[in-house]
């Protein structure tokens, strides 16, 4: 009920996107609702209901959901000693108004609240400590676009988010409040067969975290504000009959660390024939350090990634094969000697690393009637010296080999879809303090 298209890019993305080192998820929202309808769903873990109302130029849709894991765990059992079963209460409301001949105004409001609690073993005391997490979140998104002349489309969008996390770990209480506002003014024009994208944007973020330990009566507050201002310009045109070139430039100013950056990006696509193409992308991508580090040292420079990507794709008869080879070099990554130490001198942007690999994706919606399946394989070889790593090693979150197989089968008579999935991932490295060599142990 929200999106009509999604595009996940693992690199080489457009200059219109910033504050991302490796990947972005682009979501395209729906237009007017198709019809008036109401629905009620009952699940093993909760209930949901939705209502859509529409006219020729206006529609509104609202969906509410409540989930609670108590019924599920009462049947399946759980090794976790829950003190509060995970539960979520949420509502999503969208409104869309068609204005004039080409204009469209969209508004989305999402509100959610969830919580859970458990007992977990404390290895130092051999006792069980209590852990609870409560979260409340509100997100508002507005967008408007229309035509401005025969060859130009303009748009404006705003977003607002307020999020509160309350974490209780034994005697430690941690409350985190994040407020963020963003606004973007953009345009797309066609000038002499050249597509031009350009825009300006800003993001204003306020972060506050309150720490309290009732055992030693220690209290602390960490906070910062993070204004970012950006503009971008991107050109896309055909050099020859089968060659398309896109080059863009993104400028960002971050006030919190007084940082000015320019990130050039370029991609070239060669259309081999009507079914396949080969493309190359290069670019510089930047991202501010995470909140967990900026709250102690807000003068840290942004992390940086330099990317080289080669992609081949062929699509025929509802079958798609895509192969991508990449190399990414990382600089100015976070490094620290002791995490959560408030001394700002213990945090720096001196880390670095690189990664190379291959991704293969095959999707088939033709071979089996009423079914489609896809297979993906990824290989990555990477090393980093960042965080508290003492040398260049494979990060603890990386699986060098991963395979995913998904199969979906639709039964028309039942109007029901069945699905199967299989996932394999090779072992990840971790640091075993009982071993002499750092990060030499592997999870199988």
N, C-alpha and C positions, 0 to 999 in steps of 0.2 A: 504493500500500500504506500510505500515511500519512494522507491527507486525503480527506474526503468532500465538503468544501465550502470554497470560498475566496471572500472578498469584499474587493475592492479599493476603498477609499473615497478620493476625491481631495479631501475636505473635509467639514466639518460633522459629523464623527464623534462618537460617544458620549463622555460624560464619563468613562467607565471607562478610556479610553485617554489616556495622557499622553506627554510627551517626543516629540512629533511636531508639526511646523509645518503641513504641507500634506496628508499622506496617511498611511493605515495599510493594512496587509494583514492581514485577519483570517482565520485558518485553523482549520477545525473538523476534529478528528482522527476517525478511524474507530473503530467499536466492535470487537466480537470479529471475528476473521477468519472468512470464510465457509466455508472448507473446508481440509483438509490438502492441501498441494500443494508441488511443487518445480519449479524452472525453471532453465534454463541459457541464457544469451544470448551470442552471439558477434557482435561488431561489428567494423567496419573499424579502430576505434581502441582495442579492448580486449575484455574479457570481464566477464560478470556472472553471479551465481548467487543464488537466493533459496530459502528454505525456510519453510513455514508449518505449524504444528501447533496443533490446537485440540481442546477438549472443550466441554461445554455451558456452562461458566462460565469458561473460561480459554483464552487463545490467545497464541502467541508467534511472531513473524516476524522473520527475519534476512536481510539482503541485503548482499552484498559486491560491489564493483566495482573493477576495475583498468582504467585507460585510459592509453594512451601514443600520442602523435601521430606517432611515427616512421613507422609504415606509411602513414599518410595523406599526410604530406609527401614520402615517398619516391615516391609516385605523382603527386601534384599539384604538387610543387615548392614552394619558399618563397623569398621575397625576404629573409627574416630569416636572419642567420648564427647558427644555434642552436649553443650549446655543450652544452646539455642540453635534450633535447626535453621539452615539457610533459607531465607524467604525474601521475596521481592514484590513490591507494589509499584506499578508504573502506569503512566498514561501518556499517549502520544496523540496530538491533535494537529491536523494540517488543514490549511485553508488556501484556496487558489482562486484568483480572480483574473479573468481575461479582460484586458483593457484595450480599447481601440481595435485596430486590425491586426497588429502584430505583438501587442504588449501582453505581458503575463506577470502578475504579482503572486508570490508564494510566501506563506508563513508556516513555520513549524515550531511547535512547543512540546518539549518532552520533560516530564517530571518523574523522578524515580526515587525510591527509598528501599534499601535492603540492609540486612543484618545477619550475623551468625556469631556463634560462640562455641568454644571447645576447651577441653583440658588437654594439655600436651606435656610430655615428660621433660623435666629439667635435668640435663645430664650432670650438672654441677651439684645439685642437691638431692637427686634421686626422687624428687617429689613431682607432683603434677601442678603446673601453673595454669591459671586461667588466661584465655585469649579471646577477645571479642572485637568485632569490627562492625561499625555502623556507618552507613553512607547515605547522604542525601544529595541530589543533583537536580539542577534545572538547566535546560538548554533551549535557547530561542534563536531561530534562524529566519532571516527575511531576505528575499531577493526579488529584484524587478529587472526585466529586460525588455527592450523594444527596438524597433528599427529607427535609425536616424539618417534618413536618406536612402537612396537605392542600394548603396554598397557598404553600409555601415550598420552594425548592431552594437548597442551600448547597454550596459547593465550596472547595477549597484547592488551590493549585498552587505548585510551586517550579521554578526553573530554575538551572542552573549551567553556566558556560562558561569554558573556558581556551583561550587562543589565543596562539600564538607565531609571529611573522614575523621572518625573518632575511633582510635585504636587503643585498646587496653591490654597490656601484657604484664600480668602479675601486678606489681606495685607501680608500674609505669603507665602513664596516660599521655597519649599523643593526639592532639587535635590539629588538623591541617585544613585551612581555608584557602581556596583559590577562586579568584574572580578574574574573568577575562572578557575583553570586548574586542571585536575586530570589525573592520569596515574596508570594503574594496570597491573602487570605481574602475570599470574596465571597458574596453571597446575592441571590436574586430572589424577591420576594413579590407576592402579589395581595391588595390591601386595598381593599374597596369599589369594585371594578372598576378600580382603579388599579394598574398594574404599577410596582413599585419595585425599583430596582437599587441596591445599596450594597456597599461593600467597603473594605478597607484593604490597603496593599501597601508593600513596600520593595524597593529595589535597592541593592546594595553592590558597588562597582566599584573595582578597584585597577589602576593603570596604571604601567608602568615601561618606560622606553626608554633603551637604552645606545648611545652614539655613540662611534665610534673612527675616527680617520683615521691610518693607518699612515705616511702621507707626512710629517706634521708632529707625530706622536705625541700628538695632541690626543685627550683622552678626556672624556666628560661623561655624567652620568646625570640623567634627568628623571623624576620620579614624583609621583603624587598619588593620593589615595583620594577616592571620590565617593559618599557615602551620600545616598540620596533616600528620603523618607517621604511617602506620599500617602494620601488618602482621597477617596471620591466618593459622591455621592448623586444619584439620577436618578429622575424620575417620568414616567410615560407613561399618558395617559388620553384618552378620547374626550369632547370637549366637546359635540359634536352628532352627528347620525347619520353625517355624512360628514367630520368634522374630528377629527384626532388631533393631540395636542400632546405633545411630549417636551421636558422642560427638566431640565438637570442642572448640578451644581456640583462642581468638582474643586479640592481643596486639595493643594498640594505644598510640602514643605520640603526645600531642598537645603542640606546642611551645608557643602559645600565653599566656597560663596560666601555662606552665611548668608542665603538668600533664601526668603521666604514669599510664595506666590502663590495667588490664587483665580481660577479660570477658569470663568465661566458660559457655558453653551451652551443653545440652544433651537432646535427645529425644529417646523414645523407642516405637516401633510399634509392636503390636501383631496381626497377621493375623488370624482372627477367622475362616474364610473359604474363598472360592474363591471369594466371593462377598463383604465381609465386613472386617473392621479392627478397632482396638481400639488403641489409641496412647496417650502418655504422654510426655510433654515437660517442661523443666525447664531451666532458663537461666538468665544471667545478661546483661542488655542492657544500653547503655549510649549515651548521646547526648549533645553537647556543647549548652550553652544558646543562645537564639535568638539574632540576630544582634541588635535589638532595645535595648538590655540590655548590650551587649558586647561593644557597642560604648561608653558607659559611664564608665563601669568597666570591663576591659578585663582580669582580673585575676579570674573571677568567675569560680568555679569548675563545671564540667559537671553534668547535671541531670542524675539520675539513676533509673532504673526500674528492679524489681525482679519479674519474671513471673512464674506462675504455670498454665498449660493448659492440659485439658483432652478432647480428641476428639474421636467421634465415627462416622464412615462413612459406608454406604452400597450403592452399585450401582448395578442395575439389570434392564435389558430391557430398556435402555435409561431413567431410572429413578434414581435419586440421592437424598439421604437423608444424611445430615451432621449436627451433633450436637456438639457444643463445649461449655465447661464450663471452666471458667478461674478465676484466682485471680492475681492481679498485685499490688505490693507495690512500691510506688514512694518515692524517697528521693532526697535531694539536689535540690529541685525545686526553681525557681526564687521567690524572695520576694523583695518588695520595698515599701517604704512609700509614694513616690510621683513619678509617672511616668513622664518621659521626663525631670526630674530635672538632670542637669549635674553633681551633686555631687556624686562621685562614692561610697561614704560611705552609700548612701541610698539604695544600691542594694546588695543583698546577696543570697547565695544558701542554705538557711535554711528552705525552704518550704518542705512539705511532704504530703502524701495522700495515698489512696488505692482505688481499684475498683474491684468489682467482678460481674459476670453476666453469661448469657447464650445466645448463638446464635444458631438459628435453620434455616436451609436452605433446601428447597425441590425444585427440578427441574424435570420436566416431559416433555419429547419429544416423548412420545409413545401413550398416551391415546387418544389424538385428532389428526386426520390425518392432515398433513401439518401445524402443529402448535406445539409450545412448550410454556410452562409457568413456572414461578418459584415464590415461596413464601418465604419470609424471615421474621424472627421475632427476635428482640434483646431486651434483658432486661439488664440494667446496674444499679448497686447501687454503687455510688462513693462519696467520700468526699475529699476535699483538703483544705489545708491552704497554699496558695501561692499568688503570685502577691501582691495586696493590701488587701487581705481578712483578716478580723480581727479574724476569727475563722474557724474551720473546717466546711465547708458547701458543698453542691452540686454545682459544677461549673456552670456558666451561659450558657455554650454551650451544656449541657447534657440533652437529653430527655430520661427518664428512660425506656419508652416503645416505640418501633418503629416497623412498619410493612410496607413491600413493596410487592406489587403484580404486576407482569409484564406478559403480554400475547402478543405473536407474532403469526401472521397467514400469511402464504404464499399462494398466489393464482398463481398456475403454468401458467394458460392461460394468465394472465396479466403480469407475471414475476414481481409481485409487492408484497411487504410485508406491512401488516398493524399491528399496535401495540397499546396496551392500557396499562396504568400503574396507579397504585393507591398507595398512600403513606399516612401513618398516623404516627404522632409523638405526644407523650404526652407533656404536658407543661413544659417549662424551668423556672428555678428560676432566679430572678433578685433582685437587691437591690433597694428598694424604700426609698428614703430619708425621706419620710413622715411617714414611719413606724418605730417603736422603735426597732424591731428586725432586725438584719442584714440578708440580702438575704432571706427574708421571703415571698416575693411576687412571684406569678407564672403567666407566660404567658399562656393563654389557646388558 
